[in-house]
Amino acid sequence: MTQSLDPQAAVSVPTEHLALAVRAGRVGTWTWDIASGRTVWDANLEALHGLAPGEFGGTFFDWYASLHPEDRDDCVATVEAALAARRPYDLLHRTTWPDGSLHWIESRGTVLLGDQGEPTGTTGVAFDVTAHKHRVAEATQELKSGQRLVETLQRALVPATLPTVAGVTVATRYLSARGPGEVGGDWYSSVPLSDDRLGIAIGDVAGHGLEAVADMAAARFGLRALVAAQPAPGQVLEELSRLVRVFEEDAMITALYGVLDPAERTWTFASAGHCPAVVRERDGSVSLLDAPPDPPLGLGESYSPYTVHLSPDATIVLYTDGLIERRQESIADGLTRLLDACRSGPDDAEGLCDHLLEQLVGERDHEDDIAIAVLAIGG
């Protein structure tokens, strides 16, 4: 039931974007030859550093000098590591123009190899992200200064309750890793379907702050729109992945979306790199729906659906990785703890949510956001 990915297809969209950007003159390019020590910048890259065409000195040391002093060591270390591993690399650094203004440059480089596989230099593209950095900084400051705005965002994007259908009780919990004043990227959403089934999703956007909020909102509301048109889990994640690949290509988003049919007692789901759901029976026995996950959103092009037949009064537990992950422990240890907690918990959805938080989080400082959605049939 699993689907294989075409590696070339997985990277084709970003490559096309870069080519279009270069042609539009919005990015600069460079080539560095180790043997000769020569570094060639095009006119666009010189302009990104406040230089006139031909003004760049043309050596590795001229590039080094163009870096902000506080960023030099990290940039050089990144390039050296990429050369040693023969792999692509990204740089984000500041540069000071001749007029004294500070600008942010993002670069994406590729290591060039000789006939024997030895590194001979690098090439790549760079673009100015100063305006973006300023917007993020300004928005972040506004967010920090407005506690009420933060709380409004949390209530709007991660609601305390979700809509449901007859025969299904849904309970949810959300805990921020940094307290109520910091919005993270975990999310959940449900969509009652016209045939008395319930579509429900849970996901995790890497990071915190406004960028994570924006990506979270795009994923959550994008999924709701897609479900309204076509609720099949595999197709929903395929379309959502395509949207992320086009509009949010730098985001790291995992998600699990399924459709619960309380009349037929079936759960049909697909996973985009997300944690496996748990099924708890009335007698307390538990099982992990550990179907092979497909890649996170934006990286996959097809997502395999799986169907599970449920017993009467079964409960499904969906969650994000903050519930089970701990430093210096394997995921397997966290999943074992989760299964034990599900096994010993109460039957009702609200009580089970509270029990999971008490057993798995308690008073400890959790380092990641935590989202839980429990679906109980027969509620």
Backbone torsions as a table, in degrees:
resi	resn	phi	psi	omega
1	MET	NA	-14.1	-179.7
2	THR	-76.1	156.0	-178.6
3	GLN	-113.9	138.7	177.0
4	SER	-90.2	149.0	-179.1
5	LEU	-103.0	143.9	173.1
6	ASP	-89.2	110.9	-177.2
7	PRO	-55.3	-36.4	-179.0
8	GLN	-67.0	-38.3	179.2
9	ALA	-66.2	-32.6	-176.2
10	ALA	-66.8	-23.9	-177.1
11	VAL	-112.5	2.2	-172.5
12	SER	-67.5	-38.1	-175.8
13	VAL	-66.1	-50.2	177.6
14	PRO	-58.0	-39.4	179.7
15	THR	-61.7	-42.9	178.6
16	GLU	-64.4	-38.6	178.7
17	HIS	-60.8	-44.0	-179.0
18	LEU	-64.2	-41.2	179.8
19	ALA	-62.5	-43.1	178.5
20	LEU	-63.5	-40.1	-179.2
21	ALA	-64.2	-42.0	179.1
22	VAL	-61.6	-45.1	-179.1
23	ARG	-64.3	-31.1	179.9
24	ALA	-80.2	-4.3	178.0
25	GLY	76.8	20.0	-177.8
26	ARG	-94.2	-5.3	179.1
27	VAL	-134.6	159.1	175.3
28	GLY	-108.7	162.3	-179.8
29	THR	-129.4	155.8	176.6
30	TRP	-142.5	160.7	169.7
31	THR	-140.5	131.1	-179.9
32	TRP	-120.9	124.8	178.1
33	ASP	-106.3	118.0	-175.7
34	ILE	-65.0	-44.4	-173.7
35	ALA	-60.1	-46.8	-177.9
36	SER	-87.4	-16.5	-176.0
37	GLY	75.2	8.3	-175.2
38	ARG	-87.0	133.5	174.6
39	THR	-121.0	124.6	-177.5
40	VAL	-109.1	121.3	173.3
41	TRP	-107.6	141.0	172.1
42	ASP	-81.8	173.9	-175.8
43	ALA	-63.2	-32.9	179.0
44	ASN	-63.4	-42.7	-179.1
45	LEU	-68.1	-37.3	175.6
46	GLU	-61.6	-41.3	-179.8
47	ALA	-64.8	-34.7	178.1
48	LEU	-64.4	-20.9	178.4
49	HIS	-104.3	11.9	177.6
50	GLY	76.4	20.9	-177.4
51	LEU	-105.7	151.9	173.5
52	ALA	-80.0	157.9	178.4
53	PRO	-53.8	130.5	179.1
54	GLY	83.6	-0.1	-176.2
55	GLU	-83.2	-21.3	179.1
56	PHE	-67.3	138.9	-173.4
57	GLY	-69.0	-28.5	172.9
58	GLY	95.1	16.2	177.8
59	THR	-128.5	165.3	176.2
60	PHE	-58.6	-38.1	-178.5
61	PHE	-70.1	-29.1	174.2
62	ASP	-66.7	-39.2	174.9
63	TRP	-62.8	-45.8	179.8
64	TYR	-56.6	-42.8	-179.3
65	ALA	-67.5	-25.7	-179.2
66	SER	-75.0	-16.1	-178.8
67	LEU	-77.4	148.1	172.7
68	HIS	-61.7	137.1	-176.3
69	PRO	-52.4	-34.4	-178.8
70	GLU	-75.9	-13.2	-177.5
71	ASP	-104.0	-9.0	-171.1
72	ARG	-62.8	-49.6	-176.0
73	ASP	-61.0	-43.8	-179.2
74	ASP	-65.1	-40.7	-179.4
75	CYS	-65.3	-45.5	179.6
76	VAL	-63.7	-42.2	179.0
77	ALA	-61.9	-38.2	178.6
78	THR	-64.9	-44.0	178.9
79	VAL	-64.7	-43.4	179.8
80	GLU	-62.3	-40.4	178.5
81	ALA	-65.6	-38.9	179.0
82	ALA	-66.1	-40.5	177.9
83	LEU	-62.9	-41.7	-178.7
84	ALA	-66.7	-36.6	-177.1
85	ALA	-93.3	-6.1	-177.5
86	ARG	55.7	50.0	-176.4
87	ARG	-134.6	160.0	175.7
88	PRO	-65.0	162.7	-179.5
89	TYR	-150.6	159.4	177.2
90	ASP	-122.0	144.2	175.4
91	LEU	-129.0	141.4	171.0
92	LEU	-132.0	115.0	-174.9
93	HIS	-147.0	168.1	176.8
94	ARG	-101.0	154.8	173.2
95	THR	-141.8	143.9	-179.4
96	THR	-103.0	122.1	179.9
97	TRP	-73.7	162.7	177.3
98	PRO	-56.8	-26.2	179.8
99	ASP	-84.3	3.3	177.2
100	GLY	92.4	-7.6	-178.9
101	SER	-76.7	147.8	-177.2
102	LEU	-101.2	132.8	-179.0
103	HIS	-130.7	149.6	177.1
104	TRP	-102.3	132.1	179.7
105	ILE	-121.2	130.5	172.8
106	GLU	-109.9	130.5	-177.9
107	SER	-124.4	145.9	175.0
108	ARG	-128.0	111.3	-172.8
109	GLY	-111.4	158.1	176.3
110	THR	-128.9	137.5	178.6
111	VAL	-81.7	129.9	176.1
112	LEU	-89.0	139.7	-176.0
113	LEU	-120.2	146.9	176.8
114	GLY	-86.6	-173.0	-176.7
115	ASP	-61.9	-30.5	-178.8
116	GLN	-95.4	10.1	179.6
117	GLY	84.2	7.3	-179.6
118	GLU	-82.9	146.1	178.7
119	PRO	-69.1	131.4	179.7
120	THR	-113.4	-5.7	-179.3
121	GLY	157.0	-162.2	178.7
122	THR	-140.0	160.6	171.6
123	THR	-147.1	160.3	179.7
124	GLY	171.2	-168.1	-177.3
125	VAL	-127.3	156.9	179.1
126	ALA	-143.7	148.6	178.8
127	PHE	-145.7	155.2	-177.2
128	ASP	-83.1	124.1	179.0
129	VAL	-117.0	22.6	-177.2
130	THR	-60.2	-46.8	-178.1
131	ALA	-62.3	-40.8	178.8
132	HIS	-63.1	-45.0	179.7
133	LYS	-61.4	-40.0	179.3
134	HIS	-66.2	-41.5	179.2
135	ARG	-63.2	-43.8	179.6
136	VAL	-63.6	-43.3	-179.4
137	ALA	-63.3	-43.3	-179.9
138	GLU	-66.1	-43.3	-179.5
139	ALA	-66.7	-38.8	178.7
140	THR	-63.3	-40.6	178.5
141	GLN	-64.2	-41.3	177.9
142	GLU	-63.6	-39.7	179.8
143	LEU	-64.7	-43.4	-179.6
144	LYS	-65.5	-33.5	-177.5
145	SER	-82.4	-10.2	-178.2
146	GLY	-120.3	85.3	-179.1
147	GLN	-60.1	-38.3	-179.5
148	ARG	-65.6	-35.8	177.2
149	LEU	-64.1	-42.4	179.0
150	VAL	-59.5	-47.8	-178.4
151	GLU	-64.4	-35.7	177.0
152	THR	-64.5	-42.7	177.8
153	LEU	-61.1	-43.8	179.7
154	GLN	-61.6	-44.1	-179.0
155	ARG	-66.1	-36.9	-177.1
156	ALA	-74.1	-41.1	-173.5
157	LEU	-91.1	-28.1	177.6
158	VAL	-127.9	78.2	-174.6
159	PRO	-65.1	152.3	-178.6
160	ALA	-70.4	-28.3	178.4
161	THR	-130.4	155.2	179.3
162	LEU	-120.9	147.2	175.2
163	PRO	-65.7	152.1	-178.6
164	THR	-142.3	-171.0	179.3
165	VAL	-126.4	168.5	179.6
166	ALA	-60.6	136.0	178.0
167	GLY	90.6	0.7	-179.9
168	VAL	-134.3	127.5	172.2
169	THR	-104.0	132.4	-179.8
170	VAL	-118.7	126.6	174.5
171	ALA	-122.2	142.0	-177.7
172	THR	-134.5	155.6	172.8
173	ARG	-143.5	145.4	175.2
174	TYR	-138.9	128.0	175.9
175	LEU	-124.9	129.3	175.7
176	SER	-85.2	144.6	179.5
177	ALA	-69.3	-23.2	-172.7
178	ARG	-120.9	27.1	176.7
179	GLY	87.5	176.3	-173.7
180	PRO	-68.8	-13.5	-177.7
181	GLY	-90.2	2.0	-176.9
182	GLU	-126.2	121.8	-178.6
183	VAL	-89.8	132.3	178.0
184	GLY	-106.6	-166.2	-172.9
185	GLY	-108.2	5.8	177.9
186	ASP	-77.6	148.4	-176.9
187	TRP	-156.2	160.7	171.1
188	TYR	-148.3	160.9	-177.7
189	SER	-161.3	148.8	175.5
190	SER	-133.8	150.0	-179.5
191	VAL	-135.3	107.3	173.5
192	PRO	-64.2	130.8	-178.1
193	LEU	-98.2	160.9	-172.2
194	SER	-66.5	-20.8	-176.8
195	ASP	-101.0	29.2	177.3
196	ASP	66.1	19.5	170.6
197	ARG	-97.2	165.4	-179.0
198	LEU	-125.5	121.8	172.1
199	GLY	-91.1	131.0	-178.5
200	ILE	-142.9	140.1	-177.6
201	ALA	-133.9	154.6	172.0
202	ILE	-140.3	144.9	-176.7
203	GLY	-154.5	173.0	-175.4
204	ASP	-144.4	118.2	173.5
205	VAL	-98.4	127.3	-179.9
206	ALA	-63.5	138.5	174.6
207	GLY	100.8	-179.5	179.4
208	HIS	-136.8	170.4	175.5
209	GLY	91.1	-169.2	-172.6
210	LEU	-63.7	-36.2	179.9
211	GLU	-65.0	-41.3	177.1
212	ALA	-65.9	-38.9	178.4
213	VAL	-61.6	-44.0	179.9
214	ALA	-62.6	-44.7	179.0
215	ASP	-66.4	-38.7	177.7
216	MET	-61.0	-48.1	-179.0
217	ALA	-62.2	-42.3	179.6
218	ALA	-61.6	-43.9	-179.4
219	ALA	-67.5	-46.1	-175.9
220	ARG	-65.1	-49.9	-177.3
221	PHE	-75.6	-31.0	174.6
222	GLY	-63.0	-41.7	178.8
223	LEU	-63.6	-43.6	-179.6
224	ARG	-59.7	-41.3	179.1
225	ALA	-66.2	-40.0	180.0
226	LEU	-67.9	-39.5	-180.0
227	VAL	-62.9	-37.4	179.9
228	ALA	-61.6	-32.0	-179.2
229	ALA	-88.6	-35.3	-175.3
230	GLN	-157.5	102.1	-172.6
231	PRO	-80.5	-5.5	-177.5
232	ALA	-59.6	123.9	-172.2
233	PRO	-56.0	-45.4	-179.1
234	GLY	-61.1	-44.3	-178.6
235	GLN	-69.5	-36.7	178.3
236	VAL	-60.6	-47.2	-179.3
237	LEU	-69.2	-33.5	176.6
238	GLU	-61.0	-47.4	-179.4
239	GLU	-68.7	-39.2	178.9
240	LEU	-65.7	-37.6	176.9
241	SER	-63.8	-38.9	178.3
242	ARG	-63.9	-41.8	179.2
243	LEU	-64.6	-42.0	178.2
244	VAL	-63.8	-40.1	-178.7
245	ARG	-63.7	-34.1	-177.1
246	VAL	-84.6	-43.5	-170.2
247	PHE	-105.5	-23.1	-176.4
248	GLU	-131.7	47.8	-168.5
249	GLU	-64.8	-18.7	178.6
250	ASP	-90.1	-5.7	-176.9
251	ALA	-80.8	148.7	174.1
252	MET	-113.4	106.2	-173.4
253	ILE	-130.2	124.0	169.8
254	THR	-104.0	155.5	-179.1
255	ALA	-159.6	151.2	171.1
256	LEU	-131.6	127.6	179.8
257	TYR	-129.0	133.8	179.7
258	GLY	-143.2	164.8	177.0
259	VAL	-120.4	122.2	179.7
260	LEU	-101.8	124.8	177.6
261	ASP	-109.2	100.7	-176.0
262	PRO	-69.2	-26.6	179.3
263	ALA	-71.8	-47.2	179.6
264	GLU	-85.4	-11.6	-177.5
265	ARG	55.0	54.6	175.9
266	THR	-125.5	149.0	175.9
267	TRP	-126.3	112.1	179.5
268	THR	-111.2	124.9	-171.3
269	PHE	-143.3	163.6	171.4
270	ALA	-139.7	150.6	-175.2
271	SER	-126.2	132.2	174.0
272	ALA	-106.9	74.6	176.9
273	GLY	69.1	19.5	-174.0
274	HIS	-97.5	164.2	179.3
275	CYS	-61.2	142.2	-178.9
276	PRO	-71.0	143.6	177.9
277	ALA	-73.9	162.3	177.2
278	VAL	-118.6	136.6	173.1
279	VAL	-108.1	127.9	178.5
280	ARG	-115.5	128.3	179.0
281	GLU	-88.9	166.2	-179.7
282	ARG	-58.7	-33.8	-179.0
283	ASP	-79.9	2.9	178.2
284	GLY	93.1	-6.9	176.9
285	SER	-69.8	146.2	-175.4
286	VAL	-130.9	155.4	175.2
287	SER	-145.9	147.8	179.6
288	LEU	-97.9	125.3	178.1
289	LEU	-83.3	72.1	-169.8
290	ASP	-91.2	54.4	174.6
291	ALA	-70.9	149.1	-179.3
292	PRO	-58.1	120.5	-179.5
293	PRO	-76.6	147.4	172.1
294	ASP	-88.6	172.9	-173.8
295	PRO	-63.1	159.7	175.6
296	PRO	-57.3	162.7	-179.8
297	LEU	-59.0	137.5	-178.1
298	GLY	94.9	-19.9	-178.4
299	LEU	-107.3	-19.8	-178.5
300	GLY	-106.4	155.4	177.9
301	GLU	-115.8	-14.9	175.5
302	SER	-143.6	147.3	-176.0
303	TYR	-133.5	124.2	-174.3
304	SER	-81.1	130.0	176.0
305	PRO	-88.3	148.1	176.6
306	TYR	-131.6	144.0	179.5
307	THR	-120.7	133.4	179.2
308	VAL	-121.1	132.6	175.1
309	HIS	-91.3	129.6	-172.8
310	LEU	-105.7	150.9	174.9
311	SER	-84.8	163.4	177.4
312	PRO	-57.8	141.7	177.8
313	ASP	65.6	22.5	177.0
314	ALA	-73.4	157.2	179.3
315	THR	-127.0	136.8	177.6
316	ILE	-110.5	131.4	-179.7
317	VAL	-113.1	117.9	174.6
318	LEU	-109.7	148.5	-173.4
319	TYR	-162.8	167.1	172.9
320	THR	-106.3	166.7	-169.4
321	ASP	-67.1	-17.0	177.2
322	GLY	-61.3	-23.2	180.0
323	LEU	-71.7	-28.9	-171.7
324	ILE	-116.2	-20.2	-174.7
325	GLU	-82.7	138.3	172.4
326	ARG	-140.1	149.1	-179.7
327	ARG	-60.6	143.2	175.3
328	GLN	62.7	23.8	173.8
329	GLU	-130.1	151.2	178.3
330	SER	-80.7	159.4	175.8
331	ILE	-61.1	-34.4	179.9
332	ALA	-58.8	-40.0	178.0
333	ASP	-63.4	-42.2	179.3
334	GLY	-64.9	-39.9	178.7
335	LEU	-66.9	-36.3	177.0
336	THR	-62.4	-43.5	177.1
337	ARG	-61.2	-41.5	-179.7
338	LEU	-62.6	-46.7	179.9
339	LEU	-61.5	-41.6	178.0
340	ASP	-61.7	-42.5	-179.5
341	ALA	-67.3	-39.8	177.1
342	CYS	-64.2	-39.1	-178.3
343	ARG	-65.0	-38.3	-175.5
344	SER	-91.2	-2.2	-175.4
345	GLY	-83.0	171.0	179.3
346	PRO	-73.9	172.3	-176.9
347	ASP	-79.4	-34.2	-173.5
348	ASP	-77.4	150.9	-173.4
349	ALA	-63.7	-45.9	-178.8
350	GLU	-63.3	-44.7	-179.7
351	GLY	-64.3	-37.1	179.8
352	LEU	-68.2	-38.4	176.0
353	CYS	-57.9	-49.5	-179.5
354	ASP	-62.6	-40.2	-179.6
355	HIS	-63.0	-42.0	-179.8
356	LEU	-63.4	-42.3	179.0
357	LEU	-66.6	-40.1	179.9
358	GLU	-65.0	-42.4	-175.8
359	GLN	-79.6	-35.2	-172.1
360	LEU	-102.0	-20.0	-179.3
361	VAL	-116.3	-57.1	179.5
362	GLY	58.2	-131.7	-177.9
363	GLU	-97.5	0.0	-175.6
364	ARG	-72.0	155.4	176.2
365	ASP	-80.4	107.7	178.9
366	HIS	-83.1	138.5	-171.7
367	GLU	-92.3	-4.1	-178.9
368	ASP	-138.3	160.4	174.7
369	ASP	-63.5	155.5	179.2
370	ILE	-131.6	126.8	174.0
371	ALA	-127.4	137.4	179.5
372	ILE	-134.0	137.8	171.1
373	ALA	-133.8	120.8	-179.6
374	VAL	-113.3	128.5	-179.3
375	LEU	-114.1	120.4	-179.8
376	ALA	-114.2	123.1	177.8
377	ILE	-79.3	138.6	178.9
378	GLY	94.6	3.2	-178.5
379	GLY	-77.0	NA	NA
